[in-house]
């Protein structure tokens, strides 16, 4: 699409240089006084304080109370041979019966899909390495296990939500909630259990209290649109407020950075070409993104019409978080993220695919997003879920885990990106490389003998459409229609690359391949000839129809924008 970045100056150096460590650390000290489990008094106090800050900055605010399916873990322990082993349970785990869940322990090592397939775990309690996760809980539930004991990679026990359902469960999705009792124990206790299993059968009793159900949770919206009628596009900023324990890094630091970025953007308001909306979510940690998913569902039409991009932030400024090369940026926003990181650190963004996490509840609508976790620790020997620090999701996430200098660095990066989105004449959203990547994915099927000739032709047609779109010079569009065209293009490209295809539902909170629309072709390419291949071909044909139709619509959209009607709103 040759959507090269337009040659415009970035934000004034004085504005970026005005990011204040003292101001941010002072605000962070205020937030650090409260534990912020979803729906609790500490969380409510935090929301009230943040609302005061937004009101003081002149935003139009609304504090919404909405229904959310929240799960708060309580006391837990594991008993073996009359001995109690310290343990925690997890959000969305089943609670144990009053007298505990008793079962034979079976060691599944890393808990891979193959490990589950090789053993009969029905009615048993599986012992698995690693921090608790939705993937393991789902495999164990599907295999008929009664319980799961996770072995932490070290002595600390990390709080987790183990539901694979993104957002609130529905009638259609609630069957995927975990049907197992899940505990985590320290690595020394886990290895002792594993050693005991080598000598004899081991029976364990799991005790877990979990308070799960519907409750009201807050959602804070701050709005500052341009003075337009009707209201024009806006940039969405967001982060979650609910935490495990006091959660100073995760996610108090993000709350404070977003307030600082907003404050400084307001000093440059005369240059804005788009409005700002900022949302603070609950239900991230104990509801699997229930707040942001609720907002996407209940404001779908407005977001579809007006939201140009989403900047989400999680856990910035951690001590030792010096790696900026691995943050996530959905394809369209990679360029401005890369430029901001290079300007502030000299590091080169590696092109990591944005993970499905961090309240990114908007790809179905077609909104490109950037960041989530911005700065990371260097990978270590411990097998952690991420590289946010050994203290992540533990009671040790306190004020001393935030480095003021690194917090400033991360805030400056976010500020550069947000100012670019607000002030450039044309939205700096570039799908050139993303569409070239799609063409490259389609190339993989060109010479596969498992793909029938008629499908190879259809694949070639889709590849040609993708390359044509990548070669389109969108900057040649008149400025009056450019942004509208880019936003409608986003509504086509983002769901193709970041969803399974239904724009109105949230896919499971599990990893997705790139371009999931191609998964049926990938399955067909892996099938041997026979009935299985014929079944797979049915899905592959439908997937190609979906892809070709979408790319054709994108081509028509850009063609129409190149020859706009008298009313630019008709694009």
N, C-alpha and C positions, 0 to 999 in steps of 0.2 A: 504494500500500500504506500510505500515510500512516504510514510507519515513521519518524515524527519522532524526532529525537534526544531521549532522555530527559533531563530537567533534573537532572543530577547534577553535583556539583562535580568539577573536574579534579584532577590531582595537586597535592599540597601545594607551594606556591611554594618552600619551603626545599629540597625534594627536587630540583626542576628547577634551582634555583640552585646545587646542589651539583656540577653538571657541571664537571669540572676540566680546564682546558687543560693545566696542567703534567703531570698524570698521563697524559693522552692523548698529548701530544707526547713524553713519555719512552718510552712503549710504542711509539710510531711510530718513534722513533729505533732501537729494537731491531729492529723488522721491516725497517727501511730498510737493514740491512746485508746482506740476502740478495737475490739474484736468484731468482725463483721460477717458472721454467718447470715445467709439469706433469710430475710424476714424477721430478724432479731432487732432488739433495741439499739445495739451498737451500730448496726448497719443503718438504721433509721437516723441516728445522730450524725453519721457521716454524710448521708444524703442531704440532711438539713444544712450542714456546714457548706457543702459544695453548692447547694442552691443559693445560699447567701452570697457566695463568690460570684455566681453567674448574674444574680440580681444586681449586685454592685457594679458589674461591668456593663449593665444596660441591656442584657438579653431578655427576651420574652420567655419566661420559664413556665413549665408545667410539670408537676410532680404527680405521676400517674400511679395508682395502685391497681395491679392486675392479678388475675389468678395464675398461679404457677405451681407446677408439681415439683415439690422440693423434698429433699431427703437429707436429714441431719444424722450422721452417725453418732452413736453413744458408746458406752463402755463395752469392751470386748476382752476376751481372753481365750487362750487355748489350753486345754488340760490333757496331759498324757501321763499315764501311770500314776495318777494322783498328784502330779506336779503341774503347777500353773506357769505357763509361758506368757510373758507380756505380749500383747497384740493390739492392733486397732482393726476396726471394721471400716466399711466404706459407704459413701453416699450411693444409694440405689441397691445396695446389697439386700438380700432377704434378711430379716431378723431371724435369730435361731429360736427354736421352741424354748419354753420356759426353763426346761431342765437341760438345754443344750442340744446340739446336733451331734450325734454319735455316729462314727463311721470308720471304715478301714481306710488307711492312708495309702495312696499310690503315687509314685514319683514319676512325673512327666517331664522332668528336665526343664527345657526352655519353653514348654507349653506350645510348641508349634502345631499347626494343623495336622502334620504327619504324626506327631506324638500322640495326639488325641485319637487319630484313626487307627493306630496300631494297638491300642489297649481298650478293654471293656471297662469303662469307668462308671457305669450305671450304679447309682446309689452310693458311690464312693466319694472320698474327699481327696482331691488331687493336690499334689505338692508341686509348685511351679516357681521357677526363678523369675525375679524381676518385680518392678513396681506394678501394682494392680492396674488393670486396663480394661476398657470395654471389649477389646478383642478377645482376651482370655475369658472374661465372664461370659461372652456370647458362645464361644466354643464349648465351654464347660456346660452351659445350659443346654445347648443343642445335643451334647453327648449324653445327657441324662445324669451328670454328676450331681451330688447333693451339696458339695461344698468345695471351696478352693482355699488353699493356704499359699499365699505368695511369700517368697523369701526376698526381703529387701537386699539391695546390693551392699548395704553396710548396716551399722547398728541403728540408724535412724529410720523411723517409720513414716512414710509419706502419705498424706491424705490424698484421696482420689475420688472422683465420681466415675462409676463403672458402667453407667447406662450407655448403650450404643445408639440411643434415640436422640436425635438432634432436636432440642426444644421440648415442649410439653408432649407427652405421649398422647396419641389419639386412639380412637376405636381401632383404626387400621394398624397402628404401630405398637400398641401397648403389649402385644404378645412377645415383643423383643426385649422387654425388661428382664433383667437377670432373675433366674429362678434358682439361684445358688446363694448360700451363705459364704461370704468372702472375708477372710482375715489376712493381715500382713504381719509377719514376725521378723525379727532381726536376723542377719545373716548367720551369726554363730548358732543361734537356736535352730535355724533352718538346716544348717549343715549337720548338726547333731541328729536331727530327725532323719535326714537322708542316710546317715551312717547307720542308725538303728534299723532302718528298712533293709539294709544289706544283710543283716543278720537274722531278722525275724519279721513277722507281720506286726504292724503297729496300728493300734486303734486310738483315735483322738476324739476329743469333744470340743466343739466350737460353740462359744457363747458370744452373741452379738446382739446389741440393742440398736435399732435403727428406726428413726421417726420419719416416716415417709407419707406424704399426702399433699392435698391441695391447700394452699394458703396464699394470702395476699403478699406481693412483693412490690417494692418501689421501682420506678423507672423515671429518670429525670431527663427532660428535654429542654434544651436552650436553643432558641431560634433567633437569628439575625439575618433576615432576608434583605436583598436590595429593595429599594423603593420602586417596585415594578407592579404593574397591574395588566395581566395576571402575574402572580409570583413566578420568577424565573428559576433557573437551576441553582442548586446548592451543593456544597461539599459537606459530606457527613464525617464528623470526627466522633470516635467512640472509645470507651474503655469500661471495664467492669469495676464495680465498687466492692461487691461481696468478696470475702477472702476466707482462707483457712487461718485461724488464729488472728493475729493483728495484721498479718500480710502487708508489711511495710514496702517491700520491693514488689511483691505480687499481691495487690496491684496498686497500693497507695502511690508509688512513684509515678505510675502512668496517669493517675488522676491529677497529680500535681503538674506533670509536664503538660498535659492537655490544657490546664488552666493557664499556665505560663504562655503556651503557644497562642491561645486565644487572646490573652491580654495584649501580646505584642502585635498580633494581626490587626487588632482594633486600632492600633496606632498608625496603621497603614491603610485604613479603611477607604480613604479617598481613591485608592487604586484598585479596589475590588471590582471585579466584573461578574462575580457570582456570590451568592450568600453562603452563610455557614449555618449548619445545624450540628449541635453537639449532644450526644446521648451518653448517659451513664447508666450501665445495666446492673441489675441484680440477677441472680440465678445462673451465673456462669459456673461457679464452683460447686454448688449443691443442686443445680438444676439442669446441667448440661446445656448451657446457653439459652435458658428458657426466656430471659428478658429480651435479648436481641431477636430471637426467633418470633416471639409474640409481636414485637414491633414490626418485623417484616410482614407477618401475616395480616396484621390489623391496619397497616398503612401501605399496603402493597401498591395501590393505584397511584398514590402521591409519589412514592419512591420511584416507581416506574417512570412517571412523567418528569420528575424534577431532580432526582439525585444523580449527580455526574460521577462521583467517585467516593470511596470510603477509605478513610485513614484510621486504622485501629491500632491501639498501642497496649502492650502488655509487658510489665516487668523491666522497664528501662533502668539504666544507671546502677546496676548491681556491681558490687566490688569485684574487680578482676574481669569484668565483662568487656574485653578489649577486641573481640572479633565481630566486625560489622559485615563480613563477607557472606554470611549465611542467612541473613534475614529474608523474609518472603516478600515477593512482589508479583502479583498477577500480571501477566504479560504486558498489558496496556500501560501500566504505570512503572515498568522497570526502568525506563530511561531517566525519569526525574528522581527516583530513589537512588539509582547508580550515581547520578551527578551530585546529589546532596551528600552522599556518603564519601565520595571522592574528595569533595571540597573540604569537608570537615576532618577527614582522617587520612586521606591518601590511599585508603584501601579500595579494592575493586570488588564490587558486588559480583558474586559468582554465578548468578542466574538460577539460584535454587527455586524450585517450584514452590509456590506458596502453600503451606500446609493447610489441611482442613481442620482449623482450630480457631481459638481466640475470637469467638463471637463473630466470625465471618458468615453471617446468616443471610447474605444478600446476593450470592452468585446466581441463584435461580431467577431473580429479578433481572440480572444482567448488569450488576454494578461492579466495576473493577475495584480491587482493594490492594492495600499495601501495608506492610509491616506485620502487626501482631507483635511477636517477640522480635525486638530490634537488635539488641546487643547480647552476645553470648560469651560464655566461658570457652576457653580452649578445651576440646574433648579430652577427657581423662580416662583412667583405667576403669572407673566405676561405670557400670552399664545403667545410666540414668535414662529417664524418658526424654529428657532434653538437657541442654547445657546451660541452665539458668542458675546453677549453684547447688551445693550440697544441702543448703538450708531450705530449698524450695518446698513448699507445702508442709513445712514443719513449724513448730513453735519458735524456732530460731530465726525466722524471718522478721528481724527487728530493724530498728533504725541504723544499727551499725553495719547492715548489709548493703547500704546505699552509699556510693562514692559521689560526693557533690560534684567533682570535676567531670566524672563520666555522665552524671545526670545532665549537666549543662551540655556536654557534647551531644547526647541523644536528643535533648530538647532542640538544639540548633538544627539537627538533621530533620526532625519532624517539622520545625518551623519553615525551613527552606521548601520542603515538599508542599506544605499547606499553602504557603504564599504563592508558589508556582501555580497551584490549582486555582487559587482565588484571583490572581492578577494577570495572568497571561492573556493576550488578546484572543488566542485560540486555546481550547483545552489541550494540555500536553499529554494526550492519551494516544499511544502509538502501538498499533497491532501488527506492524510489519513483521517482526521476528516471530510473533505468535503464529501468524498465518503461514510463514515459511516453515515453522516447526510442524504445522499440520500437513503441509505438502510433503515434508520429510517422512512423517509417520505413514502417509499413504504410499510413499515409495517402497516401504518395507514389504508391501503385498504384491508389488508388480511382477515378481518372478517366482512367486510361491506356487508350486504345482497343485497345492490343495485348493487354490482359488480358481473356480471355473472361469473359462474365457469371457463369458458375458459379464461376470462381476469385475473382471480385470478392466474391461472397457469402462464400466461405471466408475470404478476407482480412478481411472485416468481422467475421466470428465471432472470428478470432484477435485482432483489434484490441480487440474488446469484452472478451475474456478478459484481455488485457494491462491494460486500464484498470481492470477489476474488481480485479485483483491490486494495482495501484498504489494503489487506494483502500482496501485492507484495512488496518485499524488493528491492526498486529501487536503494538503495545505493550499492547493490551487483553488479550493472552494472559496466562494465569497464568505467573508467573515460573518455575514448575517445568517448564514445557514450552517456554517461549519460545526458549531457546538451541538446543535440539534442532530445533525447527521452522525457525529461521533457517538452521541449518547444512544441513538437508535441502533447504530452498529454494535455498540457494547451489548445491547439487549439480545443480539444474535450470537456474538462470538463468545462472551463469557459463559453462558449456559452450556454451550457445546463443549468447552474445555474444562468446566468445573462442576458439572452436574451430570446426572444420568438422564436428563432430558425433560423432566417435568418441572416447569418454572414455578409451580405453585405449591410444591412440597419441599421439605428439607430431607436430603439424603442422609443416611445413617452417619453417625459421628465416627466413621472409620476411614481409612485411607482410600483415595480414589486414584486410578491411573490417570495419566494425561489423556485428554480427549476421550472421555468414557464412551462417547458415541461410537468409537471404533472397537469397543470391547467385543461385540459380536463377530467382527472380522478377525480379531485376534483369536477367538475361540475356534472359528472355522479353520484358520491357518494351522491350528494345532491338532486338528482331527484327522485320523486316518480315514481312508475311503470307506463308505458304508452308510448305514442308517444314521449313525451319530452325525456324520458330515451333512447329511440331508436335513436333519433337524437344525443343525447350526446354520445352514444356508438360509433357512427361512428368516432367522433373526438378522443375518448379515444383509440380506436384501432390504429389509425394513430399515436397518440402520443407515445404509447408503441412501435410501430415499430421504430419510430425515436430514442427513448431512447435505445432500445435493440441494434439497429444497431450501435449507437455511442459507447456504452460500449463494444460491440464486437470488434469494430475497435481499441479501446484503448487496449483491451487485446491482440490483434494481434500485435499491435505496441510494447508493452512491451515484448512479446514473441520473436519478431524479434530482439529487442535490446539485449535480453539475449543471443542470438546466432548470433552476428553481422557478416555481410559479411566482406570481406577483406577491403573494403573501408568504413570507418565509416560514410561517408556522405550519404551512401545508406540507413541508418536507417530511 
